[in-house]
Amino acid sequence: LSAFGPKGTGQRNDGINIGTALGTSVRAAAAGEGVYAGNQVPGFGNLVLLKHPGGWVTAYAHLDKLIVKNRD
């Protein structure tokens, strides 16, 4: 839906936005530890944050539902 980088309107996307059919499973980009799973971060809806070796964090936002918990 949207690529990484500047958007030309003074905004930028620090990730990529991928659309899919409702109910499609989302898989992690790599193994990691769940450091957040919830809906308390404004603008992200249901959100999962995974911390990976080397300090990388991936975010999975606007999820239909959460089936993981912190520390998964």
C-alpha positions as CSV (number, residue, x, y, z in Angstrom):
1,L,0.0,0.0,0.0
2,S,2.9,2.4,0.7
3,A,6.6,2.1,0.2
4,F,9.4,3.1,2.6
5,G,10.7,6.7,2.5
6,P,9.7,10.3,1.8
7,K,6.1,10.9,0.7
8,G,6.6,14.3,-1.0
9,T,4.1,16.0,1.4
10,G,6.7,16.6,4.2
11,Q,5.9,13.1,5.6
12,R,7.8,9.9,5.4
13,N,7.0,6.2,6.0
14,D,9.6,4.5,8.2
15,G,8.3,1.1,7.1
16,I,6.2,-0.5,4.4
17,N,2.5,-0.9,4.4
18,I,1.2,-4.3,3.1
19,G,-2.5,-4.9,2.6
20,T,-4.2,-8.3,2.7
21,A,-7.6,-9.9,3.1
22,L,-9.2,-9.8,6.5
23,G,-8.3,-12.8,8.5
24,T,-4.9,-13.5,6.8
25,S,-2.2,-14.6,9.2
26,V,0.8,-12.3,9.7
27,R,4.2,-14.0,10.2
28,A,7.2,-12.4,11.7
29,A,10.0,-11.2,9.5
30,A,12.5,-13.1,11.7
31,A,12.6,-14.8,15.1
32,G,12.4,-12.5,18.1
33,E,10.8,-11.7,21.4
34,G,7.4,-10.0,21.7
35,V,8.0,-6.8,23.6
36,Y,4.6,-5.3,23.1
37,A,1.2,-6.6,22.1
38,G,-1.8,-4.3,22.5
39,N,-3.8,-1.3,21.2
40,Q,-2.7,1.5,23.5
41,V,-0.3,3.2,21.0
42,P,-2.4,5.9,19.2
43,G,-2.5,5.6,15.4
44,F,-1.5,1.9,15.2
45,G,-4.6,-0.1,16.2
46,N,-3.7,-3.6,17.3
47,L,0.1,-3.6,17.4
48,V,2.8,-6.2,17.9
49,L,6.5,-5.2,18.4
50,L,9.2,-7.9,18.1
51,K,12.8,-7.4,19.2
52,H,15.3,-9.3,17.2
53,P,19.0,-10.1,17.8
54,G,21.2,-7.2,16.9
55,G,18.8,-4.6,18.3
56,W,16.3,-4.6,15.4
57,V,12.6,-4.2,16.1
58,T,9.8,-4.9,13.7
59,A,6.3,-3.5,14.1
60,Y,3.1,-5.2,12.9
61,A,0.2,-2.6,13.1
62,H,-3.5,-2.3,12.3
63,L,-4.0,-6.1,12.9
64,D,-7.5,-7.4,12.9
65,K,-6.9,-9.3,16.2
66,L,-4.0,-10.2,18.5
67,I,-3.3,-13.8,19.3
68,V,0.2,-13.2,20.8
69,K,1.1,-11.7,24.2
70,N,4.1,-9.9,25.5
71,R,7.1,-12.2,25.8
72,D,5.9,-14.6,23.2
